[in-house]
Amino acid sequence: MRGKQRPQGRDVWLDTARQALIEEGTAGVEIKKLAKRLGASRSSFYWFFKNRAQLLEELVGYWAQTSTVTL
């Protein structure tokens, strides 16, 4: 049996994309790079997102939801 796999889901992909954006800028938010970080196949990305553009669009909303504090 292979090693324990990390749970995959939309929020996991978004959180990983957010972390990649912080560390590498937009160049780090590529499907292949994110899949490698997650230990997942690139095809699993398409289960949750139509393309990279959709990921980036949702990342903006996710960033606002998880990274801002109500004053």
ABEGO torsion letter per residue (X at the ends): XBBBBBBBBAAAAAAAAAAAAAAAEAAABBAAAAAAAAGBBAAAAAAABABAAAAAAAAAAAAAAAABBBX
